[in-house]
């Protein structure tokens, strides 16, 4: 009489016993309460902002507890894999400084003692555990052809019965061991299915860290665990991996919530301790009053590459994602403007159950604040790197590093630094007027305001440069001289004087300043004019005034 061991040896003759892997991957020695998380994407498309969100949270939660965060590549679906898919994932994490403690660090390299961290390289491990299940009569070979499975589904649909391979519909579930062995020896193609002990009329209760208490029917489906190519399905592979790699918390998208009954059942039947689950709600978008998931197909901002192209700093994106993750982050940031975001204690149970709305305006506001805290040197380096890739004209403008640092240093390092840049793609428009080559060769329509008489404008500019401007003046002296000039030309030296006697003056010192500002920059709104003039220098100011008069 044949037994399950003979069948298991026939299917997997060369694989090691699972005791080998249990010894090879021992329980991690970590501080009490340390959390082990992972980011386990498939290389089947461009990195989604939801993937970045998930990895940021997983990293933060492990870091807070002195645990481990690792990157595992789930590449068993070879048909859907894209070229450079793994590299795209790794580079995105590097770009956002989400550093892995273990796992893949390039297309072919990894760090850590619990690898391989690429599922396609762990084939023998999965087969060892599948063999173990067969030996325990908890898995079996299934010889159903695609046509037979279609026929089963058609019968179920016509009878209005729940579709799937379960119970009486599990055609090969009760094949005798001898019959299975005979068919394998005959060369019949097959896959390996898990033999579910579940019943759909029974319920399981589960406490998700984010979703709270949930209840589901038990799993009764005999799912495929090893495909015809010898590779595992996602359901089986991640159970084996999370067990051997010591994952304590599985943080993943809530599209997997309905799979919890199956996954818990697999952990139990394998004799493994199940990790805790935290199912993250997707990032949503307001679409004409309706909430929907951010879509790669419809929304450019769904792809992580979008933020690089726009030049939104990685730090700003991460800061904003923490805003989405925990609603108390905003108040924490307000109370701790100078603290590193790493000091914020993220709490999974405070995450939104239904999904936070993505708000591009809010993200850009966050980005302005993040950029405002950077030094001119930091901004220069980041902008130059961005321009090399996305804006050759801006790269050319920035060639004079010393001068560009002065330009980018205007109104930086103050108590209230300038907040006019929200992304690197804004920079050219914000600074181009400071470069004589661009400014002097451009056709400018000067937007003069209250004072717009050509003769008066010419008089203001000539008098100012000839009699009042001095490069060595401090800011107070500089402004006092604009007041003197205003008084000499019959304008109010103080705005309050003008407001008290509007019939006495045609304009005031602020309007005279606007004439100077517009002549220098072609704009009415700029950063501090005193600082602008210090950077431009007298020669440039004279040239610009001549152009304005002309």
C-alpha positions as CSV (number, residue, x, y, z in Angstrom):
1,X,0.0,0.0,0.0
2,X,1.4,3.4,-1.0
3,X,1.5,6.4,1.3
4,X,1.7,10.1,0.9
5,X,5.5,10.1,1.3
6,X,5.9,8.1,-1.9
7,X,3.7,10.6,-3.7
8,X,5.6,13.6,-2.2
9,X,9.0,12.0,-3.2
10,X,7.8,11.4,-6.7
11,X,6.7,15.1,-7.1
12,X,9.7,16.7,-5.3
13,X,12.5,14.1,-5.3
14,X,15.4,16.4,-4.8
15,X,14.2,19.0,-2.3
16,X,15.5,19.2,1.3
17,X,13.4,18.6,4.4
18,X,11.9,21.7,5.9
19,X,14.0,21.1,9.1
20,X,17.0,22.3,7.0
21,X,15.3,25.7,6.3
22,X,13.9,26.1,9.9
23,X,17.5,25.7,11.1
24,X,19.0,27.9,8.4
25,X,16.6,30.8,9.1
26,X,16.5,30.9,13.0
27,X,14.2,33.2,15.0
28,X,15.6,36.7,15.0
29,X,17.3,38.0,18.1
30,X,15.8,41.5,18.5
31,X,14.9,43.7,21.4
32,X,11.6,43.0,23.0
33,X,8.8,44.7,21.1
34,X,10.9,45.1,17.9
35,X,8.7,45.0,14.8
36,X,9.8,43.3,11.5
37,X,8.1,44.7,8.4
38,X,8.6,44.3,4.7
39,X,7.8,45.9,1.5
40,X,7.1,43.1,-1.0
41,X,6.2,44.5,-4.4
42,X,5.9,42.8,-7.8
43,X,8.1,44.3,-10.6
44,X,5.0,44.5,-12.9
45,X,4.7,48.3,-13.4
46,X,5.9,51.7,-12.5
47,X,6.2,52.5,-8.8
48,X,2.8,53.8,-7.5
49,X,2.6,56.5,-4.8
50,X,0.6,53.9,-2.8
51,X,3.7,51.7,-2.8
52,X,5.9,54.5,-1.6
53,X,3.3,55.3,1.1
54,X,3.2,51.6,2.2
55,X,7.0,51.3,2.3
56,X,7.4,54.6,4.2
57,X,4.9,53.4,6.9
58,X,6.6,49.9,7.1
59,X,10.0,51.5,7.5
60,X,8.8,54.0,10.1
61,X,7.0,51.4,12.2
62,X,10.1,49.1,12.3
63,X,12.5,52.0,12.9
64,X,10.5,53.2,15.9
65,X,10.8,49.8,17.6
66,X,14.5,49.2,16.7
67,X,13.2,46.4,14.4
68,X,14.0,45.4,10.8
69,X,12.6,46.6,7.5
70,X,13.4,44.5,4.4
71,X,12.7,44.6,0.7
72,X,11.5,41.3,-0.9
73,X,10.8,41.2,-4.6
74,X,7.8,39.0,-5.4
75,X,8.6,38.1,-9.0
76,X,6.9,34.8,-9.5
77,X,4.4,36.2,-12.1
78,X,6.9,36.2,-15.0
79,X,4.3,37.0,-17.6
80,X,3.5,40.4,-16.1
81,X,7.0,41.4,-15.2
82,X,8.3,44.5,-16.9
83,X,11.9,45.3,-18.0
84,X,13.9,47.1,-15.2
85,X,10.9,46.6,-12.9
86,X,13.1,45.6,-9.9
87,X,15.5,48.5,-10.6
88,X,12.6,50.9,-10.7
89,X,11.5,49.8,-7.2
90,X,15.0,50.0,-5.7
91,X,15.8,53.4,-7.2
92,X,12.5,54.8,-6.0
93,X,13.2,53.8,-2.4
94,X,16.7,55.2,-2.7
95,X,15.4,58.5,-4.1
96,X,13.1,58.8,-1.1
97,X,15.8,57.7,1.3
98,X,13.7,54.7,2.5
99,X,16.7,52.6,3.5
100,X,16.3,48.9,3.8
101,X,17.9,46.9,6.6
102,X,17.9,43.8,4.5
103,X,16.8,42.7,1.0
104,X,17.5,43.7,-2.6
105,X,19.8,46.6,-3.1
106,X,20.2,46.2,-6.9
107,X,18.8,44.0,-9.6
108,X,21.1,41.1,-8.5
109,X,22.6,42.0,-5.1
110,X,21.1,41.8,-1.6
111,X,22.0,42.3,2.0
112,X,20.9,40.2,5.0
113,X,20.9,36.6,6.3
114,X,17.4,35.6,5.4
115,X,17.6,35.6,1.6
116,X,17.4,35.1,-1.2
117,X,15.1,38.2,-1.1
118,X,13.8,37.5,-4.7
119,X,11.0,34.9,-4.8
120,X,12.1,33.4,-8.1
121,X,15.4,32.3,-6.4
122,X,13.5,30.6,-3.6
123,X,11.8,27.9,-5.7
124,X,13.3,24.9,-3.8
125,X,12.2,26.4,-0.5
126,X,8.6,26.6,-1.5
127,X,8.7,23.1,-3.0
128,X,10.1,21.8,0.3
129,X,7.1,23.2,2.2
130,X,4.7,22.1,-0.5
131,X,6.1,18.6,-0.2
132,X,5.7,18.8,3.6
133,X,2.0,19.6,3.1
134,X,1.5,16.7,0.6
135,X,3.1,14.3,3.2
136,X,0.5,15.6,5.7
137,X,-2.4,15.1,3.3
138,X,-2.9,18.9,3.3
139,X,-2.1,19.3,-0.4
140,X,-2.5,17.2,-3.5
141,X,-1.8,17.2,-7.3
142,X,-4.6,18.4,-9.5
143,X,-4.8,17.3,-13.1
144,X,-7.7,19.4,-14.2
145,X,-7.2,21.0,-17.6
146,X,-8.2,24.6,-18.3
147,X,-11.2,23.3,-20.3
148,X,-12.4,21.2,-17.3
149,X,-12.0,24.2,-15.0
150,X,-14.0,26.3,-17.5
151,X,-16.7,23.7,-17.5
152,X,-16.9,23.6,-13.7
153,X,-17.2,27.5,-13.6
154,X,-19.9,27.4,-16.3
155,X,-22.0,24.9,-14.3
156,X,-21.6,26.9,-11.2
157,X,-22.7,30.1,-12.9
158,X,-25.7,28.6,-14.6
159,X,-26.8,27.1,-11.2
160,X,-26.2,30.5,-9.4
161,X,-23.6,28.8,-7.2
162,X,-20.5,30.5,-5.8
163,X,-17.6,29.9,-8.2
164,X,-14.4,28.2,-7.3
165,X,-12.6,24.9,-6.7
166,X,-14.0,23.6,-3.5
167,X,-16.1,20.8,-1.9
168,X,-17.8,18.7,-4.5
169,X,-16.4,20.9,-7.3
170,X,-12.8,20.0,-6.3
171,X,-12.7,17.2,-8.8
172,X,-9.2,15.8,-8.0
173,X,-9.4,16.3,-4.2
174,X,-10.3,12.7,-3.5
175,X,-8.1,11.0,-6.0
176,X,-6.4,8.0,-4.4
177,X,-2.6,8.3,-3.9
178,X,-2.0,5.4,-6.3
179,X,-4.1,7.1,-9.0
180,X,-2.2,10.3,-8.6
181,X,1.1,8.5,-8.8
182,X,0.0,6.6,-12.0
183,X,-1.1,9.8,-13.7
184,X,2.2,11.6,-12.8
185,X,4.2,8.6,-14.1
186,X,2.1,8.7,-17.3
187,X,3.1,12.3,-17.8
188,X,-0.2,14.0,-17.2
189,X,0.4,17.8,-16.4
190,X,-0.6,18.9,-13.0
191,X,-0.4,21.6,-10.3
192,X,-0.4,21.4,-6.5
193,X,-3.5,22.5,-4.6
194,X,-3.9,23.2,-0.9
195,X,-6.6,21.0,0.7
196,X,-8.7,23.4,2.7
197,X,-10.3,22.2,5.9
198,X,-12.6,25.2,5.9
199,X,-16.3,25.6,5.6
200,X,-18.0,28.6,4.1
201,X,-20.9,28.5,6.6
202,X,-18.5,29.0,9.5
203,X,-17.1,32.5,10.4
204,X,-13.7,33.6,11.5
205,X,-13.1,36.8,13.6
206,X,-10.0,38.8,13.1
207,X,-8.6,42.0,14.6
208,X,-6.8,44.1,12.0
209,X,-4.6,46.8,13.4
210,X,-6.1,49.5,11.2
211,X,-9.5,48.2,10.2
212,X,-10.3,46.9,13.7
213,X,-12.6,43.8,14.2
214,X,-13.6,42.1,11.0
215,X,-15.6,38.9,10.4
216,X,-15.4,36.7,7.3
217,X,-16.6,33.3,6.2
218,X,-13.9,30.6,6.5
219,X,-11.9,29.8,3.4
220,X,-13.0,26.6,1.8
221,X,-11.2,27.0,-1.6
222,X,-8.6,24.5,-2.6
223,X,-6.2,27.2,-4.0
224,X,-3.2,26.5,-6.2
225,X,0.0,26.7,-4.2
226,X,2.5,25.5,-6.8
227,X,1.9,26.3,-10.5
228,X,2.8,24.1,-13.5
229,X,6.2,25.9,-13.9
230,X,7.1,24.8,-10.3
231,X,6.8,28.4,-8.9
232,X,4.5,29.2,-6.1
233,X,1.4,31.5,-6.1
234,X,1.5,34.7,-4.1
235,X,-0.7,33.2,-1.4
236,X,1.6,30.3,-0.7
237,X,5.0,32.1,-1.2
238,X,4.4,35.0,1.1
239,X,3.3,32.6,3.9
240,X,6.5,30.7,3.7
241,X,8.6,33.8,3.3
242,X,7.0,35.8,6.1
243,X,7.5,32.8,8.4
244,X,11.1,32.2,7.6
245,X,12.0,35.9,7.5
246,X,10.4,36.5,10.8
247,X,7.9,39.1,9.7
248,X,5.9,40.3,12.7
249,X,3.6,42.8,11.0
250,X,2.3,42.6,7.4
251,X,1.4,46.2,6.3
252,X,-0.3,46.0,2.9
253,X,-3.1,47.5,0.8
254,X,-6.7,46.8,1.9
255,X,-7.4,45.0,-1.4
256,X,-5.9,42.0,0.4
257,X,-8.2,42.2,3.4
258,X,-10.6,39.6,1.9
259,X,-7.7,37.1,1.6
260,X,-7.1,37.2,5.4
261,X,-9.2,34.0,6.1
262,X,-7.1,32.1,3.5
263,X,-3.8,33.4,4.7
264,X,-4.5,32.7,8.4
265,X,-5.7,29.2,7.5
266,X,-2.4,28.6,5.6
267,X,-0.4,29.8,8.5
268,X,-2.3,27.5,10.9
269,X,-2.2,24.5,8.6
270,X,1.6,25.0,8.1
271,X,2.1,25.1,11.9
272,X,3.4,28.7,11.7
273,X,2.6,31.7,14.0
274,X,0.7,34.3,11.9
275,X,2.0,37.9,11.8
276,X,-0.3,40.8,12.7
277,X,-2.0,42.4,9.7
278,X,-2.5,46.1,9.1
279,X,-4.5,46.8,5.9
280,X,-3.9,50.4,4.6
281,X,-6.8,52.1,2.9
282,X,-5.8,53.4,-0.6
283,X,-5.0,57.1,-1.3
284,X,-8.2,58.6,-2.7
285,X,-8.9,61.5,-5.1
286,X,-11.8,63.9,-5.3
287,X,-13.2,63.5,-8.8
288,X,-16.1,66.0,-9.3
289,X,-17.4,65.4,-5.8
290,X,-16.8,61.6,-5.8
291,X,-14.0,59.8,-4.0
292,X,-12.1,57.2,-6.0
293,X,-8.7,55.6,-5.8
294,X,-5.7,57.3,-7.4
295,X,-5.4,55.6,-10.7
296,X,-2.2,55.1,-12.7
297,X,-4.3,55.2,-15.9
298,X,-6.1,58.5,-15.1
299,X,-3.9,60.4,-12.7
300,X,-0.3,61.4,-13.5
301,X,0.3,62.0,-9.7
302,X,-0.3,58.3,-9.1
303,X,3.2,57.4,-10.4
304,X,6.2,58.2,-8.2
305,X,8.1,59.3,-11.3
306,X,5.7,62.3,-11.6
307,X,7.1,64.0,-8.4
308,X,10.7,63.7,-9.8
309,X,9.6,65.2,-13.1
310,X,7.9,68.1,-11.4
311,X,10.8,68.5,-9.0
312,X,8.9,68.1,-5.8
313,X,11.5,67.2,-3.2
314,X,11.4,63.7,-1.8
315,X,11.4,65.2,1.8
316,X,8.2,67.1,1.0
317,X,6.5,64.1,-0.5
318,X,7.3,62.0,2.6
319,X,6.2,64.9,5.0
320,X,2.9,65.0,3.1
321,X,2.4,61.3,3.2
322,X,2.9,61.4,7.0
323,X,0.1,64.0,7.0
324,X,-2.1,61.5,5.2
325,X,-1.1,58.6,7.5
326,X,-1.8,60.2,10.9
327,X,-4.1,63.2,11.2
328,X,-2.2,64.3,14.3
329,X,1.0,64.8,12.3
330,X,0.0,68.3,11.2
331,X,-0.5,69.5,14.8
332,X,2.8,67.8,15.8
333,X,4.6,69.6,13.0
334,X,3.1,72.9,14.0
335,X,4.3,72.4,17.6
336,X,7.7,71.1,16.4
337,X,8.6,73.1,13.3
338,X,12.4,72.4,13.6
339,X,12.2,68.7,14.5
340,X,13.1,65.9,12.1
341,X,10.0,64.0,10.8
342,X,11.7,60.8,12.1
343,X,10.9,62.1,15.6
344,X,7.2,61.8,15.0
345,X,5.7,58.6,16.5
346,X,3.5,57.0,13.8
347,X,0.6,54.9,15.1
348,X,-1.0,52.3,12.8
349,X,-4.3,52.3,14.7
350,X,-4.7,56.0,14.0
351,X,-4.7,55.5,10.2
352,X,-7.8,56.2,8.2
353,X,-10.1,53.2,7.7
354,X,-11.7,54.6,4.5
355,X,-8.7,56.3,2.8
356,X,-7.3,59.8,2.9
357,X,-7.9,62.3,0.1
358,X,-4.8,63.3,-1.9
359,X,-4.6,67.1,-2.1
360,X,-2.0,68.5,-4.5
361,X,-2.5,72.0,-3.2
362,X,-1.7,70.8,0.3
363,X,1.3,68.9,-0.9
364,X,2.7,72.0,-2.6
365,X,2.1,74.1,0.5
366,X,4.1,71.4,2.5
367,X,6.8,71.5,-0.2
368,X,7.1,75.3,0.1
369,X,7.7,75.0,3.8
370,X,10.3,72.2,3.3
371,X,12.2,74.2,0.6
372,X,12.1,77.4,2.7
373,X,14.1,75.6,5.4
374,X,16.9,74.6,3.0
375,X,20.1,76.6,2.5
376,X,21.0,78.2,-0.8
377,X,23.7,75.6,-1.3
378,X,21.2,72.7,-0.7
379,X,18.7,74.3,-3.1
380,X,21.4,74.9,-5.8
381,X,22.6,71.3,-5.7
382,X,19.1,69.8,-5.9
383,X,17.9,72.2,-8.6
384,X,21.0,71.7,-10.7
385,X,20.7,67.9,-10.4
386,X,17.0,68.2,-11.5
387,X,17.8,70.6,-14.3
388,X,20.5,68.3,-15.7
389,X,17.7,65.8,-16.4
390,X,14.6,67.9,-17.1
391,X,15.5,71.5,-18.1
392,X,18.7,72.2,-20.0
393,X,18.1,75.9,-20.2
394,X,17.9,76.2,-16.4
395,X,21.1,74.1,-16.2
396,X,22.8,76.6,-18.4
397,X,21.6,79.5,-16.4
398,X,22.9,77.9,-13.2
399,X,26.5,77.5,-14.6
400,X,27.7,80.5,-12.7
401,X,27.5,78.8,-9.3
402,X,28.8,81.6,-7.2
403,X,26.3,84.1,-8.6
404,X,23.4,81.6,-8.5
405,X,24.1,80.9,-4.8
406,X,23.7,84.6,-4.1
407,X,20.4,84.6,-6.1
408,X,19.0,81.6,-4.3
409,X,20.2,83.0,-1.0
410,X,17.9,86.0,-1.2
411,X,15.6,86.0,1.9
412,X,17.0,82.7,3.2
413,X,18.1,82.0,6.7
414,X,15.7,84.7,8.1
415,X,13.1,84.1,10.8
416,X,10.5,84.2,8.0
417,X,12.3,82.8,4.9
418,X,10.7,83.2,1.4
419,X,8.2,80.6,0.5
420,X,7.7,81.2,-3.3
421,X,9.2,77.9,-4.5
422,X,7.1,74.8,-4.2
423,X,9.0,72.6,-6.7
424,X,12.2,72.7,-8.7
425,X,10.2,73.3,-11.9
426,X,9.2,76.7,-10.4
427,X,12.7,77.8,-10.0
428,X,13.5,79.1,-13.5
429,X,10.4,81.3,-13.6
430,X,11.3,82.6,-10.1
431,X,14.9,83.6,-10.7
432,X,15.4,84.1,-14.5
433,X,15.0,87.9,-14.2
434,X,18.1,88.0,-12.0
435,X,20.4,86.9,-14.9
436,X,21.4,89.8,-17.2
437,X,21.7,87.7,-20.3
438,X,18.1,86.5,-20.1
439,X,16.7,89.8,-18.7
440,X,18.4,92.2,-21.1
441,X,17.5,90.1,-24.2
442,X,13.8,89.6,-23.3
443,X,10.9,91.7,-24.5
444,X,9.4,93.0,-21.3
445,X,6.0,94.8,-20.9
446,X,6.7,96.7,-17.7
447,X,3.7,96.4,-15.3
448,X,3.9,99.9,-13.7
449,X,1.1,100.5,-11.3
450,X,0.0,103.9,-9.8
451,X,3.0,105.9,-11.3
452,X,2.9,105.1,-15.0
453,X,3.8,108.4,-16.7
454,X,6.9,107.8,-18.8
455,X,8.5,111.1,-17.9
456,X,8.0,110.6,-14.2
457,X,9.3,107.1,-14.4
458,X,12.4,108.3,-16.2
459,X,13.0,111.1,-13.6
460,X,12.7,108.6,-10.7
461,X,15.1,106.1,-12.2
462,X,17.7,108.7,-13.3
463,X,17.6,110.7,-10.0
464,X,17.8,107.5,-8.0
465,X,20.8,106.0,-9.7
466,X,22.7,109.3,-9.9
467,X,22.0,110.8,-6.5
468,X,20.6,108.2,-4.1
469,X,21.9,104.7,-4.7
470,X,24.9,103.6,-2.8
471,X,26.0,99.9,-2.8
472,X,27.4,100.3,0.8
473,X,24.1,101.4,2.4
474,X,22.5,99.2,5.0
475,X,18.8,98.4,4.6
476,X,17.6,101.3,6.7
477,X,19.7,103.9,5.0
478,X,18.8,102.4,1.6
479,X,15.1,102.9,2.3
480,X,15.6,106.3,3.8
481,X,17.0,107.4,0.5
482,X,14.0,106.1,-1.4
483,X,11.9,108.2,1.0
484,X,14.1,111.3,0.3
485,X,13.7,110.8,-3.4
486,X,9.9,110.4,-3.0
487,X,9.7,113.7,-1.1
488,X,11.9,115.5,-3.6
489,X,9.6,114.5,-6.4
490,X,6.4,115.5,-4.5
491,X,5.3,112.1,-3.4
492,X,4.4,111.3,0.2
493,X,7.5,110.0,2.2
494,X,5.2,107.8,4.3
495,X,2.2,105.8,3.4
496,X,0.3,107.1,6.4
497,X,0.9,110.7,5.2
498,X,-0.7,109.8,1.9
499,X,-3.7,108.2,3.5
500,X,-4.2,111.3,5.8
501,X,-4.0,113.7,2.8
502,X,-4.6,111.8,-0.4
503,X,-5.5,115.1,-2.3
504,X,-2.0,116.5,-1.5
505,X,0.0,113.7,-3.2
506,X,-0.3,111.8,-6.4
507,X,1.4,108.8,-4.9
508,X,3.6,107.6,-2.0
509,X,7.0,106.0,-1.2
510,X,5.6,102.5,-1.8
511,X,4.6,103.5,-5.4
512,X,8.1,104.9,-6.0
513,X,9.5,101.6,-4.8
514,X,7.3,99.8,-7.2
515,X,8.7,101.8,-10.1
516,X,12.2,100.8,-9.1
517,X,11.2,97.2,-8.6
518,X,9.4,96.9,-12.0
519,X,12.3,98.6,-13.8
520,X,14.8,96.1,-12.2
521,X,12.8,92.9,-12.5
522,X,9.9,93.4,-14.9
523,X,7.6,92.3,-12.0
524,X,5.5,93.7,-9.2
525,X,6.0,90.8,-6.8
526,X,9.5,89.7,-5.9
527,X,11.5,88.9,-2.8
528,X,13.1,91.7,-0.8
529,X,14.2,94.5,-3.2
530,X,17.2,95.5,-1.1
531,X,18.6,92.0,-1.3
532,X,17.9,91.8,-5.0
533,X,19.9,95.0,-5.6
534,X,22.8,93.8,-3.5
535,X,23.0,90.7,-5.7
536,X,22.6,92.6,-9.0
537,X,25.2,95.3,-8.3
538,X,25.4,98.8,-9.6
539,X,26.5,98.0,-13.2
540,X,23.5,95.7,-13.7
541,X,21.1,98.1,-12.1
542,X,22.3,100.9,-14.4
543,X,21.8,98.7,-17.5
544,X,18.3,97.7,-16.4
545,X,17.3,101.3,-15.7
546,X,18.5,102.2,-19.2
547,X,16.5,99.4,-20.8
548,X,13.4,100.5,-18.8
549,X,13.8,104.1,-19.9
550,X,14.4,103.1,-23.5
